[in-house]
Amino acid sequence: MSYSSPVPSRSGDMRPDMTPIRGKGVFATYEQLVSSGTLQPDPAQRAAAMALDRLATELTRRHEGGDGFLSRLTRRRPQPLRGLYLVGDVGRGKTMLMDLFCREIALEKKRRIHFHVFMQEVLRVLNRPQSRQTRREDPVRDLAGKLHAQYDLLCFDEFQINDMSDALLVLRLLDLTMALGTVVVATSNTAPDALMKSQTQNRATMKPYLEAFSAHMDVLTLEAVRDYRRGRLPDETVWLVPDSAENSTLLRQAFEAATGGRAEPGTVAVGSRRIAVPACRDRVAWFGFEDLCGTPLGPADYLALASQFHTLFLDAIPALVPDDFDKVRRFITLVDVLYENRVRLRASAASLPETLYRTGENARAFERTASRLDEMRAQGWGEGQDEE
């Protein structure tokens, strides 16, 4: 199995001017960013930075002491190290701190990846057709061995599981991988024992998998004082409210200006399938809300769109109600993917993000979505994508 280069991906929480100088250490770099005014002082973030610094020291010491190399040479498992699971409300700096940790730690065999992307890679590998020669009795265990051979450290952003079959698969995979010695650091809005909490009928089945996963992790709750994504000066042309004919026209005019009036229908390939794009030109695309969230699309589809376009225009986002839970779930995933890949979103909507969806099955998860949308509305967010 082969993954892409273990270079941390872009994060919406780590601004370009926050890129640390490697080698100073996680905590020292965090303190430097506070001293320079790049970050605001926050006791909870400071405590998390200290915990990540301790883990970085232990992991580096184990690697430099020969555990990583010699264990593979002698087939001896390295001394287990507990990973760190950062949990807290939206916008508290979890991603920023994890990115700081992953960039600062002096390991070559590391990878920072959004959990949506990791799940898609895992499912793609496990669903790959196998010949009689390549067939394995336990493909999950085989994949865990390959992951461990490739990475000493895995950093997951937005750890969240919404499907029972995916939950059992990924929890077992990570349990096996961490048992071999790979360390996992993850961020999430949900504590491990609350994952899939709504699946009351299947909790008994999930419990041993959750307990095995949690046994490898220390859980640290980040109770920062505020949502740091909010409060930036918004660009009033990015999120047009309400969802009216007038605002839909204004959004269409902005799209025509961005594409020079030469947009045409197109498609984006996702494996053997194709997603219809109502209108696009170069790396700018137009969709209606129902095009992307009213049809059965998933993370792989949104990732394909994010790789193709640097700007998405999304028309007619409605007020969402509890019965819209499938659409809400897709919209949450779409925003996660766009945010992670720094894709700019311009939209017309029934209301501001924080009041789009207040009650229902995914209301708690939507708090993160509203926070991210609030940041994405800020002036200058996502600039520079045109040239990439």
N, C-alpha and C positions, 0 to 999 in steps of 0.2 A: 504494500500500500504506500502511496506517495501523496503527501500534502504539499501545498504551496510553501514558499519560503517563509520561515518563522520570523517575519518582521511584523511588529505590531501594526495593526490597521489603524486608520484614522479614527479619531474619537471626537464627538461633538463637545466633550467636556474639556479636552486638552487643546487650548488655543495655540497657534503657532508660536507666539512669543513666550509660551510656557515650557518650551522644549528644554529639558534639563541638560546640564553638562554631565555626561556619563562618568561614573567613577566616584562621585562624591558621596553616594549612598542615598537611600530613599528619604530618611528623616532629614539629613543635612540639606538635601535639595529642596524638600518641602519648606524647611525653615528659611532657606534663601528666597524662595518665591514669596513667602509671607513678608520677609524683610524688605523686598523690593516693591511691595505693594501689588504684585501680580495676583496674589491670593489674599483674601481677608482672613485674619486670625479666627480660628474655630477650634475649640477644645476637642470636639469629637473627631474632627479630621486629624488633629495633631496626634491623638491617641491611636487612630488607625494607621497613621504614617509610622509611628513607633512600632506597632505590631508587624507591619509589613517589612520594616527595616530589620527586625529580629529574624523574621523568616528568611529574608534575603541573605543575612549573615550566615544562618545555619545551612541554607542550601548551597551557598558559595563555598563554605568551609567543607561541606561534605564532598562537593565536586573537586575542589582543589586538593583535598586530602586523599583523593584517589578512589573514593567509594564508587563514583560513577563509572570511571574507566575500568578499575579492577573488577568491579562486580560483573561487568559484561565480559571481561577477559576470562574470569574464573567461573562465570555463570552463577555467581553469588548475588543474591538480592541486596541492594543498598539498604542501609539503615532507614526504616520508614520515617518520614517527616510528615506531620500533620499540615494540611493546607489551610487556607483561610477563606471563609465565606463571608463577604461583606454584605450585610442586609440593612436596608433602611428605606425611608420614604424617598420620593423622586427628587432629583436635583440636589442631593446632599453631598455630591463629590465622590461617589463610589468609583465611577469610571475613571475620573481624573486620577485618583490615588492608585488604582490598579495599573493604569497606563504608566504612571510614574515608576511604580515598582518594576513593571516588565521592561521598561527602557533602561532603568538604572542597574538591574542585576547583571552581573558579569557571567552570563551563561550564553553559549551559542545555540544550544538545542532547546529553544523556547518558542512558544507561539502565543500570540494574543489574537483572539477570534471572537466574533459575536456568536452567541449560542445558536441562533437561527442557522447561521452558515455551517457551523459544526454539525448540527443535526442533518442538514441536507447532504453534507459530505458522507456522513456515516451511513445514512439510508441508501445513498447511491452506491457505496462500496458493498454493503450487505445485500443489495438487490441485484448486483451484477451477475449475469449468467455465469455458471461455473461448469467447466468440463469435468470429466471423470478424474482427470489428473489433478485439477486444482481444488476439487471439492474438499471441504473440511467438516469434520464431525461437529465442531463447535465454532462457527464462524465468528461469534462475538469474542470468545476467548482468543482466537487467532488474531483478531483485529486489535485487541488490547495489547498483545505482545508486540505488534508492529507499532502501535502508538508509543509504547514505552521505549522501544528501540530508537524512535525518532525524536522523542521529546523528554527532557528532564523536567520541564515546566510547561503547564498549559494554563492560560489565563482566559477565562470565559466572561464576557460581558453580557448582562441581562439573562442570567440563568433562569429559565422559566419553562415548565413543561405543561402542555395543555391536552395531550392525548395519552390515554392509558397505555397503549401498545408502545408508543415512543418512550414513555416514562420507564417502563420495565426494561426496555432495551438499553437506554442510555445510562440508567442508574447501574445496571449490572456491568456495562462496559467500563464506566468510570471506576466502579469498585475494583474490578480486576486490574485496570491500568494503575490505579493508585497503590494497590497491594504489591505491584511489581516495583514500585519506587518512584513513579512519576508524581510530582507535586501539582496540585490543582489550586488555583486561586480564582474565585468567582465573585461577581456582583449580582445582586438580585433585590427586588422589592419584596420578596417572599421568603420567609424563613424555611429551612429544609423540612421541618415537621408540618408546615402548612401547605406544601406543594400538593396540588391536586386535591385540596381539602373539600372541594365541592363534590368530588367523586365518592360519595358516602358508601355506595354499594361495593366499591372496589378497594376501600381503605385497608381492609385486612390483607388483601393480596399485595398491596404496595408496601405495607409496613416494613417487612424485612429488608426490602430493597432500599427504602429510605434510611433505615437504621444502619445498614452496611455502608451506604454512601456517607452518612453523617459521621460515622466512626473515624473517617479519614480527615475530617475537617474541624477546625475551630470556628465557631460562629461569632462574629463581631457585629453588633448592632451599631450603626452609624446614626446617632441622634444629633445631627447638626442643627444649628439654630434656624436655618432658613433654606428655602429652595433657591439655589444660586442660579438657576436658569431664568428665573423670573426677574423682572425689573429693568431689563434692557430696553432701550428706546426702540419702539416698534416702527416698522416700515408700513405705513397705512395702506400701501398699494398691494401688499402681499396677501393679506387675508381680508377679503371683502365681505362685509355683513350689512344687511341680511342676505339670504339667498333669494334675490329678486331678479327680475328681467333686466333691470338697469345694471346691477352689478355683474350679471352674467355677460352683458354686452361689454362692460368695461374690462372684464377679464379676457374676453375674446379679442378686444382691441389690443391689449397688452401682448397676447399671444401672437397676433398678426405682426406687431412691431418686432417681436423677438425673432420671428421667422421670416421677416421680409415679405410677408403675404404670400409665401410660396410653399406653404405646408401642404402635404398630401397624405392620404391614408397609407399605413404601412403595417408591418408585422415585426415581431421579435421572436426569435426561435428559442424554445425551451426544450431541449432534447428533440424528440420527434414531433413535438407540438409547436404551434405558433399562436402568439397572443396578438389579437387585432388591435392596432393603434388607430383611433379615429382620424388623427392628423398629427404629422410630425415633420420636422425639418432639421437636418443636422442632429444636434443632441438635445432638442427641445420637443416635448410631446404634449398633446392635449387629450384628456380623458374626462368623461363624466364620472361621478361617484359610483354609479351603478356599474359602469364598465369594469372597475377594479374591485369593488367591494360587494356588488350584488351578484357576482358570478363566482363559481367555486375555484378561486385562485389561492395559491399558497406561497410560502416563503421562497421557493425556487423561482416562481414567476416574478415576484417583486424584486428578487436579486437580479434576475435577467434584465428587468427594466432599469434598475439602478446602474447596471454596468453599461447600458446603452445610452442613457440620457443624463444630462447634468441639471436639467430643469423640467419639472412636471407641472402642468396646469391642470387643476382638478376642479371641475365645475359642479355646483349644486350639491354640496354636502348638506344633508338634511339634519334636523333635530332628531337624535336617535333615542329610541325607547327600548324598554326591556325585551320586547319581542324581536328586536333587531340584533340579538346577540351574535348571530353568525356574521352579519355585516360589521358589527363592532369589532369582533375578533380579527377579521381581515383588515380592517382599518388600522387597528393597533399594530398588526404585523407590518403593514405597508409603511406606516410612519416610522417604526423601528428601523426598517431597512433603509428608508430614505435618509433618516437622521445619521445612521451609522456610516453611510456612504457619502454624506455631505451633499446629497441631491436637494436642490432648492425646490420648494413647493409653493406654488401660488394658487390660491383657491377662492371660490365664493362659497359661503357657508351660512347656515341658518343663524349661527351665533358665534361668539368667541369660543375658543377651544375648551375653556374650563366649564362652560355650561352646555356643551353639545350632548353630553351623556352623563347623567348624574346617578341614575339608579338602574340596576340590572346585574346580570351574571358577571359581566366584565367591568363593572364600575370601578373597582379597586385598581385593576390594571390600567384603566383609562386615565387615571390620575397621572401616570407616567407619560402617557401619550399627550395629554393636555400640556404638561410641563415642557415636553420636547417641542410641541408646536409653538408654544409661547417663545421659546428660544429661536426657533426657525423663522419667526416673524421679525426678529430683530434686524436692524439695519446692518448690512454687510455680511449677514450669515451666508456661508457657502460661496463667498466670492473666490474667484480663482479657478472654479471648476471648468469654466469655458475653455481654458487653455490646456486642460489635462487630456 
